[in-house]
Structures are given as C-alpha cells and as structure tokens.
Amino acid sequence: MCELVQSCKKTMALYVKASEILEQAEGKLGCVKNLVYNSKYKNVKQLYALVCGVLKHSAVLEDIVSKSRLLKDDKKLKPHMAKLLVYDYVFGKGLKCGGHWKLLMRKNHGQLNSIVARMKVSRHLSSNRELLSSFQEAADDTGRQIPRYCRVNVLRSSMHDVMDYFKRHGHTYLGKARSVKDLERLKNNEFLTDLHLPDVLAFAHGTDFHDHELYRCGNIILQDKASCLPAFLLAPTPGAHVMDCCAAPGNKTSQLAAIMKNKGKIFAVDRDEARLATASTQLLRAGVTCHVLLHTDFLQLDPHDPRFRDVRFLLLDPSCSGSGMLNRHVGQVDEEKVSPDRLAALSGFQYLALRHALSFPRAQRVVYSTCSLHLQENEEVVQDVLKHFENSFRLVDPLPDWPHRGEGTFPGAALCLRASAHSDLTSGFFVAVFERVEQSPLK
C-alpha cells in the first residue's frame, strides 16, 4: 500500500513539473531540452519523453480539451495540465496517480471517449494512433518537415562503420544530399549524408533513435544540423587549445573534440553545476578525453590567466530566448511571446559575453551562435561588439554556399548565417564567425 502511495506521489510530481515546462516552452523561455535538464527532476528521461509527447501532439490534445468539460468542471485546472492528463488517460496507459485528477478524468471518461470517437469518424480513421498521426501531419503542412539528424561520433566509430551498420539493419543509403529538397524527400528507413556537414546523417522526419544501440553506445549523437554548425565552423586544429564558453549539455564540446581528434585541450565552461555534471556524463559516453571542466561563470574568467595563454579558438553559444527551437515539428513562431524586458536582458548578457570572448589575447577565431530568431540577440549584438574590435577582428564568411544570410541593415549581416525550418530544414539558428585581423608589420 505504501509503495502505491509513493508511486502516485511521484506521478503527480511528474505531471506538475511537466506542466511547468510546457508553460515555459510555450513562453519561449528556453529550449525544451534545457528546461528539462534545468528542472532538477530526478528522472530526466521520463520527464523529457512526456513533455515531448505532449508537444508533438499538442494540436489534437488542445482540440479535445476545448471540446470537453475538463476546464469547466475544475476551474483551477490549467490548460497545460489538462493536455497532460488527456495525453496519458486517453492515448497512454491511463493515469498513474490517484486523487482529484483521476476522479476528474473518470467523471469525464464517457465524454472524452465520445469526442475522440467523433474525431476519428470525421477523419475516416480507425485507431487513436491514426488520429494522433493525422493531426501531426496537418501541423507539418504549415511548413516543411525537419529530418532527424544525427552526428556520427568519430571518437567512437567511423562514418563507414555507422553507415554500414544502418544498411545491415534495414536502412537504405541514398548517397550525399545534393539539395535541401533531397533531405525533404526522405522516406522511412532511408538516409543521406548531409550536403554541408560531412559527419552528419539525415533520416526521415519522425525517426526516433533514443533507444537505438548506436545512440546508447555514443557512436551517434542526436543533434540538429544547425546546432552542429558552430563547432564545424570554428574548425579548431588537432592539438589546439579551445574554450567552449557555455558548454553544457556538452554536444558542441564533444563535436569539438571529434574535430580535434581528442588532441589538445578544451576548456568546457558552465556556471550551472547540474548541467555541467550532465555534460560530464555526455562527454564520457562520447569518449572525450581532452577536456577540462570549469564550473564558473565565463564572464568571471580572466583572459590573461596563464591557463588560457594558448587559447586561440573560442565557441560562444550563450543563453538565449530559444525562439528558434521547434521541438521536432514545424510550427509558427510568435516572436511577441518573448517580452521586450527579457530580450533586453538576454542581449545585454550576450553582448558582454561576446566582448569577453574577443578579449582573450591570443584568440584567432571566435564563433558566436544562438538558437534565436531575434535581431536583438543576433545581428545587433554582433554589430555593437564589432564597434569595439573593428581594428582587431573582422567577420568572415565561413560557408559561402550557405543560402540563408543575416538580416537587418547591419553591413556585416551578409557574412552571418541564419538557419530555419522553412529554408534549411533545421531549427532556427544564427552564427557569426570572427577572425583576428593580421597586423601589418611596422616599417
């Protein structure tokens, strides 16, 4: 009996935490993965799966909740919690908690079943799974389906071995993509090598590798293509000293290590102890050995510290609004949901962090990136910082064949890269690459 009570309490705590994260994600207060890892909830995997499931099927859940009496019968019930309860009660294995919520769902059991039945009849569908899929397809019709990207971790395996494994287990390799349209046409069990990133494979939209053997062993890293751009464009050489200024949860750090062949040194900096611990676990699984974890605020580091005298490459991917993150399905982004005060605070921090990165005395190449769509966090930060470093750093175009460029009136915008679901089949992203200006010798 005590075990049952404890199980119910854990489930209630799970729903409460998931509801909070759904509300934060809707308010564009960060990407879902970061919100989950920052939640300090013990079972991160369970929480992440629940939140992603509700987000993926948000359209059908909202429709059911709006047609039901749930919010009328319980005035204190929030829409996010209602969607969670419907998701588990109607489409899952039932609620695992007792109390008021279970009584509420039982009271509305007949009505909920009737609503779902009418929805299936109107769409000529026979199962709940087909109903969920039909709504997901409708949501995707508003934009373009983002493939499932995975980066091959060459510290653990090789492109040849990973591709061979997939081919031996039922996948069809179609070669290297020649255009974004090739990525969009991928069907189930088909995959391509990405047209820009040589160590990234693309699979059909909706492919799930979270329980795949290659993922569990660290041979592949589930990382959106746009998120792979910063480390790829920083391009540190083997043996170099690199600083990953806001390193957690560690995907970009492991990519840097792969590029460097685990030779040299990567200072992985993050001020959040819990997220840095997560990064440590991720790096261990990825086989990274050339890193040094620094639990501190990047802004508090002294650029003239002897430890950093050989740092020539810096990757700065700071906290941002997360307005470009689309959580594996394409939807409309409402930029107005990010308040002006929050944007001002974020861009202020980003400006200070970028200035700090460029102040490292031997820095030769610095990459600044965000998963934001806002000019205020992207081109405007770059423009303001460049005013202080115009004699020592310049923007460079690191990927001339990338079609999607920076926005706004800033003269250097054309040298910055943007990525989006609509034009590039990725999450929304921004990247700017700085290189030190070579000083002419004095005559």
N, C-alpha and C positions, 0 to 999 in steps of 0.2 A: 504493500500500500504506500509506504514511504517513497519507494522508487518511482511509482506512478505520479505521485505529487511532485517530486523533483523534476521528472520529465516534463510535466505540464508547465512548471515554472520556467524551465529552460526554453520551451517553445514560445511561451508568452514573451520572454525577454528577446527571443529571436525576432518575433513579429514587431515588437516595439522598435528595436534597433533598425530593422529593415525599413519600417515606415519613415523613420527619421532620415535615412539615407536617400530614400525615394524623394522626399521633400527637398533635400539639399541638392540632389541631382537635377530635379526639375527647376530649381532656382539657380542652376549653373554655378554652384558653389565649389565645383571641382569635378574631376572625372570620377566615375563610379569606383574604379579600382582603388584610387587614392582614398576616397571616402570610406570604403570598406576597411582598408588597411589601417586607416587612422582611427577607426571606431573603437579599437581595443576590445572588440568582441572576441571571445576565446576561439570559436570555430569559424575562422575566416572563410574557409572554403564553402561551408554550408550557407553562410550569410551572403556571400558573393553569388552563389548559384540561385538563391531565392530572389535576390534583387534583380539579377539579370533576366530571370524568367518572367518576372512581372513587367519589367521594362520592355522585353521583347514582345509581349502580348498585351501591352497597355491599352491598345485600341479596343480590343474585344472586351477586356475587363471593365473599361470605362463605360462601354455601351451597356453591359449587363448591370453594373451598379446604378446607372442613371435610370434604367427601366424597373429596378427593384424598389422595395420599400426599406432597404437597409438603413439609409441615411435619415429616413423619416422615423423609423422605429427607434433609432438610437441617435439622438441629437448630438451626442458627444463624439460619435464615430467620425473620424476624418476620412476623406476620400482615399488617401493612400493606404490606410489600414483596411478599408473596405475592399480595395482591389487585392490586397494580400490575402484576406480571408476567402474571397471568392476564388482566387487562384488555387489555393490549397484544397478548399472544400469541394469545388465543382470539378476542377481539372487535375487535381493531385490525388493523394491517397487519404484525403479527409483531414480535418483539423486535429492536431496532436495535443491540443490544450483543452482544458475544460472551462468552467466558469461562464461569465456573461457572454463572451464571444461565441462559444459553442451553442449556448441557448438561443442566441440571436440567429445563428445560421440554421439551426434546426427549425426555428419558428418560420423561417423564410424558405425552407427546403423545397416545398411544393412550387412556390412562385419562381424560384431560381431555375428549377428544372424545366418549368413551363417556358420561361424566357429563352433558355438555351435551345429547347426543342423547336420553338418557333423560328429562331435564327437559323437552325440547320435546315428546316423545311424551306424557308425562303431562299436559301442558297443552294438547295438541292444537294445537301451533304448528309452523310450517314453517321459520322462519328464526331466526338468532341475534338479529336486531334485534327481532323479536316477543317473544323471550324476555326481553330487557332491558326492553322496554316493559311486559310483564306484571308483572314484579317491581316496576317503578316505580309502576304503578297500585295494586298491593297495598299498597305503602308509603303511598301517598296516602290509602288507605281508612282509615288510622288517624287522619286529621284532615281538614282542608279544604285544597284546592289553592290556593296563593297565585298570583294573577295575575302576569304580567310587567308591572311598572310602568315607565313612562319619563316623565321630566320634560321638557317642551318648553322649550328654552333660548331665551327671548325676546330674548336678546342677539344671537342669530344668525338667528332666524326668528320666526314668529308661530304662535299656535295654529291660525289659519285655514289658513296655508300648509302646516303639517305635517300637519294632518288631511286637507287636500285631496290632498297627496302620497300618503298611505296609501290614500285612497279610489281614486285613479287607478291604484294598483298592487295592486289586488285585495282590499283590506280593506273591510269593511262597518262603517260607523259607526252605533252604536245609540243615540246621544244621551248625555245625562248620567245616570249611575247614580243611582237613587233609593234603593237599599239595598245592603247588603253582598251580599245574595243575587243581585242583578244582576251583580255582579263575579264571583261564583262560577259563574254560568251561561254565561260567555263561551265560545264555541267558536272553533275555528281560523279565523283571518282576520277575527274580529270585534273591535271595540274600543269603549270607552266613555270619556267624561270622568269622572274620579273625583268622588264625591259630596261630598268635603270640600275637596280641593285643586284649584283651577281650572286650574292649568297641568300637571296630571298626567293621563296617559292610561293606561288599563289594557287589556291584551291577555290572551289565553288563557294559562293555565299552560303553561309549556314553550316559549313563543315566544322565539326567540333573535335578538337584534339586534346581536350583537357584530361581525358583518361587514356590517352594513347601512350604506348610504351616508349616511343621516341621522346615524347614530352617529359614523361616521368623520369627518364634517364638523363635529361638535359641535352639530348642530341639536337632537339629543335627548341626554339624559343618562340612563343606565341606573341608576336609584336607587329603592330600595324606598320605598313610600309612607311608612312610619313614619320613615325617615331624612329625609324631606322636611319633617316636622312642625316640628323645632326652628327652622329659618330662617323658615319660614312664620309661626310663632307669635311669633318675635322682631319681625317686621314693621318693620324699620328704614325710615325715610323717605328718599326721594332727597335726597342732599346730607349725610346724617348721617355721623358717624364711628363705626365699628363695630369691635369686636375679636372675631375668631374665635380663641379661646384655644388650641385644639388642632386646627389647621386641616387637616393632611394626612389623606387624599389630595386634598382640595380640592372635593368635590362640594357641601358646605354653603356653602363660600366663594363658589362660582360661583352658587349659588342666591341668596345674599345680594346679590350684585352685580346679579343679574337683578331682584330686588325693588326695588333702589335705582336701577335704570336706568343703572348704571355711573356714578352721580353721587355724590360724597362720597369717603369713604376707608375701606377695610377693612384693618386690621392682621391679617395671616394669620400666626399664631404656631405654631411647632412646633420641638421640640428635636432631632428626628431629621433630619439633613441629607439623607439619601437620600429619605426620604418627602416632605420639603419640596421637593426637586427634582422629584419626581413630581407634586406639587401644582402647581408652577410650569408644568409641561408641560400639565397638565389645564386650568389656568386660561387659558393661551394659546390652547388649542384651543377653549375655551368663549367666547373673545372678551372676557375680563375685563380691564379696564384700570385700575380704581380701587383696586387692592390694593397693599399694601406687605408684602413677605415679611420676617419676622423669625425668624432662626434662633437661637432661645434657649428656655430653659425658662420657661414662663409664670409660674411662681412666683418667678422672679428679676426680673421686670419691676417697676419702681417705679410704683405707681399715680399718684404725683404728678409723674412725668416730664412736662415741658412738651409732649412729643409727643402725650400722651394726654389733654390738658386738655379736649378736646371729645368724648371717647368717652362716648357715652350708651347704647349698646347693646352687650351682650356675650353671645356664644354660647359656652357651655362644654359640650363633648361629650368628656369625658376618657377616658383608657384605662379599660377595664372588663373584666369576665370574659368578655364576649361570649356569655353563656349564652342570649341571645335569638335569636342568629343561627342560621337553619335552612337556609342554603345552598340555597335554591330548592326544597326539598322538605320536606313536613311530617313531623316525627318526634317521638318522645317525648324530652323534655329531662330528663336526670338531674342534678338540682342537686347531688347528693352528689359529683359528679366534680370540683367546684371545692373545693379544700381550704380549711378554715377559716383557715389562715395566709395563703393567697393573698387570700381575701376581706377579711381584716382589713387587709392591706397596701394593697389597692386602695381600700377605703373610706376609709382614712386619707389617702391621696393626694387622693381626690375631695373629702373634707371640707376639706382645706387649699386646694384649687384653687377651690372654691365660695366660701369665705370671702374669698379673694384677689379673685375677680371682683366680689364685692359691696363691696369696699373702694375701688373706683375712685370718686373723689369726685363725679363728675358722672353716674355711672351712673343711668339712669332705668328700664331694663328689662333683665333678665338671664334667659336661658333655660339651664336645666341639663338635660342629657339623657344617657341611657346606652342601650346595647343589651343590658342585663342584666335578668334576671328576679328578682334577689335584693333583698329588702327592705333588706339591709345596705348595698347600693350606691345605693339609690334613696330611699325614704321616710325611712329612718333618717338618711341624710346630710342631707337637706333639713331634717328636724326638728332635728338637732343644730346646724346652721348658723343656723337661724332664731332660736335662743335668743340669739345674739349680735347679731342685727339686727332684733329684733322692733319696735323703735321707729323704724326707718328703712326697712324693706322688708316687704312682705306678699305672700302668694301670691295669684294671681288665676286665675280660670277663663277661659282664652283661647278655648275651643271648647265652649260649653255643650251642643251636641248630640252631643258625643262620648260614647258609652255606657260605655266601659271606664275605670274610675277607679282611683286608687291603692289600695293595700292596707294592712293593719295597723291599729293603734289610733291612729295619729297623727291628731289632729283635722284637720289640713290635707290629709290624703290624698285627700279627695273633690275637691279642687281640682287634683290632679295627674292626668295622663293616663297610661294604660298601653295598650299595643297588643300583640296576639298573633295567631298564625295562626288559632287557634280562633274568636276573637270578632270579629277585624277584618280577617282575610286579609292580614296583614303579618308581618314578622319581629317578634320580641319587642322592645319598646321602652318607655322611661319618659321623661316630660317634665314638668318643673315650671317655671312662669313666675313670676318675681319682679318686682314693680313698687315703685318708691320711694314711700314714704308722704309725702304732701304735708304739710308742717309748717304748723300754724295760726299766723298772724301774732301776734306778742306784742301784748297790749292795753296 
